[in-house]
Amino acid sequence: MLPTTNLSWEPDPCLAGPLTYDVWFGTDPNMANNTKIASGIGANTIDPCSGGDLAAGTVFYWRVDTNDPGRDGIDFKFTTWGFADDLYPADGAKGADPPVVLEWGPDGYATTCDVYFGTSFAEVDSATTSSAEFIGNQAVSDANYNAGMLDLLRTYYWRIDEKNGGGTAIKGDVWSFTTGANFVLEDFDRYATNTQLYDVWDDYWVNGTNAEIFLEKDANFTFDGNSLLFLYDSRRTTGKYPGSVADADIADMLVGSDWTISGIRSLLVHFRGTAGNSTTVNDRMWLELEDTSSNTGVVLYDGDMNNLAVEQWQEWNIDLAVYDACGVSLANVDKIHLGFAGDRIGQSVAGGTGQVYFDEIELHPRRCRPEFTGPKGDLDEDCVVDGYDVDVFSTYWLDTEYAVPPVPPDANMLELEYLFDTDYSDTSGNNRHGTAIVPGNISASGGVLTISAEGSALQVPFDTLGPNPFDGSVDFSINIEYRASTPYSEASVLMSNTDPNGPNDPNLRGMTIFLNGEATKAGDIRAAHYDNFWMAGARAEANGLPDGTVWDANWHDIAVTYDADGGICSDDWEDPNLCPPGTVTGLLTVYLDSDYFAIAEFDPNIPGITDDEVIIGLTKNDTLALEDIGTAYYVGDINDVRVYSYALSHSEVAWLAGKAEPTCYGVYAPANWVPSGLGPCEDPNNPDIINFLDYETLADNWLTGPWLWPEP
């Protein structure tokens, strides 16, 4: 019904006149709670809003009672012609990727829609069909508007006024969305089949190179949505040497040919390697751009070639200035060529073969990359030294080196204990006895769990004998002694895994402890990969330990403690700008042989991680099928696995690591910049306290920045 609708009714012919009426009207289905808008009127029609309009898109209830005693009327209801709904982007949405196509669901009474769009709420709200914000009128069957390549990180406003066949318009609400920080050039999600992929991307069958490409939909091998599987072959040594190349026209991409808009300065390619790939210099990965005048420029991958064998998603960042220096017009980019080896990079010798996955190719403006920019003082890694860094600094204020006496943990808080004397029994008294997976290659005796081959592991029944402590909402501690015998790029000592998006989806996890065997980070342990892979948690190289420490075939003790409300945003002095009201962050600490190894904090509100299972020695999913996430096997010995329902102190960790006497520890904190004398342990080799000397370093860089990449 139109918002201008009047209420009318026919008199009951069985009643003697003259008749008068009481009219009840409102939005409550219980008529007794609605308003009597008329009493004793003789007319059989009434304007419920006395000349105004009813609220659009609203259900109203009404009843007419006659003056004939006991003659209450029947309750009626109707819905006014309303507003468009089913919006995309949703009202208030953040991170909308240009080009943005607005979509909405028209109300059933509308025949056309007036579309308004702009950058000012007030101007869009007050706009008429003669305003600059008026885009045009269109049929309801065309309920979309392509807003095109909008500016990055900007808020836009839009309004849809609906009209019926008579031209009556209902002014809509003003909605908003904010664009993202980058343009997505290619995400491979718009292809449903290989045939559709080949309509845009060419490989061997078209360009004659040694490349084969396929659309990959398996979530284990996609960064987001679908990805591109690229098979390369660099073994040809005679005749034409084209390498392995996949080509596409920019006209078929999601972003146009002008790469100078919105301050675009860099290209980001997400890629994932495969164990066993050939990673020699003769298999170099490269990306070439070609403009409409056939000018070309090639950029070689500048990372470690061994990354092509690392089975996790990585970033390849390219400064577009390199192409500009080669004469490529970034305002007229015509083609993109992605390849390995070959004569385009001057190579004429044999390499090897492999397969690499590509996804989310993006264009970025200058942005914060803390690994390249920023001096001491930028503790929150936003490339600016400001009050947020003072908040972080305050967390460590007057921290000093100290002596740690070993103290036994609280036995009453022990949730799980595996000593492996003869079997997989839980000796904590909670009966969470382990179950061997692939039993032929796993055994327990003499206090040692031995996993002798890939694929064997121990299943811990937290999912059936819960609660599982690793969902981020409660305190916990894990202590494991291990002696690894086979290095891998990743080895999963323990994983608490969930599968909320369907079988074999690894993207949401609970607590995870990885040993890292990458060549450049062989002294690395990762812990607490909550959410999507490395989105949150602690990952750091061993403090003062040589590379290879975690794989040196000696016994080591790993302890992970988690305080669910121990982070910055849980303290009384929290900054409302850094920590919005109600924000809580958890604090995770990782120790190796009772020494501090890494500290991290993050939001403990982790969706979907509830009754997930826990596995020792392997990465697995909820279906107990093997999951190939970076050859995340563990082969070696494990002993004395313990889980506590509170965050252990450093002294308790030292006791579990077998320390008998107090040990002196230095200050491990990002704010520890300046040696300042002797602390309680009187060790002149360790900076011993965070004080005003360190604060001076922060003050020297106060309000400097932002440091953005690429440099001007």
Number of C-alpha atoms within 10 A of each C-alpha: 16 19 18 17 14 16 15 12 10 7 15 10 7 6 12 9 11 7 16 17 22 18 22 22 23 20 16 14 15 11 17 11 12 17 14 16 16 14 15 13 15 12 12 15 14 16 15 20 14 10 9 10 14 20 16 18 16 15 17 18 18 25 20 23 19 21 17 13 7 8 11 14 15 9 15 13 13 12 15 18 24 24 23 23 13 11 14 16 21 16 15 13 15 17 17 23 21 22 18 16 15 17 18 19 16 25 18 13 17 23 17 22 26 22 22 26 26 21 14 14 18 11 16 24 20 10 17 13 13 9 12 13 22 19 17 13 17 16 15 20 11 14 17 17 17 11 15 13 17 20 19 22 17 15 21 20 22 24 25 25 22 29 23 17 10 8 11 12 16 21 16 20 14 18 20 21 20 21 22 19 20 24 27 20 21 20 21 22 17 12 16 13 12 14 12 12 18 17 11 15 21 21 21 14 11 11 14 13 22 25 23 18 22 18 21 23 18 12 18 16 28 24 21 14 16 22 27 24 21 23 19 27 23 27 19 17 13 9 7 11 21 22 27 28 30 23 18 18 16 22 13 16 18 18 19 18 21 14 21 14 16 15 13 20 22 21 20 19 18 19 26 24 23 21 19 13 20 22 20 14 13 19 28 22 24 19 18 19 25 23 20 15 11 14 15 21 18 17 16 15 15 12 12 12 18 18 21 27 21 24 23 22 19 16 13 13 18 21 18 21 15 14 20 15 10 13 15 23 23 22 15 17 23 24 20 19 19 17 26 29 30 30 14 17 18 9 19 21 16 18 22 16 17 19 21 22 25 25 25 24 18 19 23 23 20 18 19 18 15 18 9 13 19 22 17 15 29 27 22 17 16 20 24 25 26 20 14 19 20 21 18 20 24 17 14 18 17 14 18 23 22 19 16 20 16 22 17 13 19 12 9 9 13 19 25 22 24 24 22 22 15 13 19 22 19 20 17 19 12 13 14 23 21 20 16 19 18 14 13 11 16 21 20 20 13 11 16 22 26 23 27 18 16 18 22 24 32 23 23 22 20 22 15 12 13 14 14 21 22 28 26 26 16 17 22 24 25 24 24 21 21 24 20 23 16 17 21 23 22 26 26 27 27 25 27 30 29 28 21 18 12 11 14 21 19 25 21 20 28 25 22 23 26 25 26 25 21 18 14 12 16 23 23 25 25 22 28 28 24 28 21 13 17 17 12 17 23 23 21 16 17 22 14 8 11 11 17 19 15 26 22 16 16 11 15 20 24 24 29 26 25 27 22 25 22 18 21 23 24 17 14 7 10 18 16 11 9 15 16 11 11 8 16 21 22 23 23 25 23 28 22 23 18 25 22 19 24 24 21 19 22 22 18 21 17 15 13 16 23 20 22 26 26 28 27 26 29 29 31 28 23 20 13 14 11 14 19 18 21 21 20 24 30 30 27 22 22 27 24 18 21 21 21 22 20 21 23 24 16 20 20 19 30 28 20 24 22 12 18 12 12 15 16 15 18 20 19 19 16 16 27 24 19 17 16 17 13 16 17 12 16 13 16 12 10 18 20 27 27 25 21 14 15 20 19 14 17 23 16 12 17 17 13 16 16 15 20 19 20 19 11 7
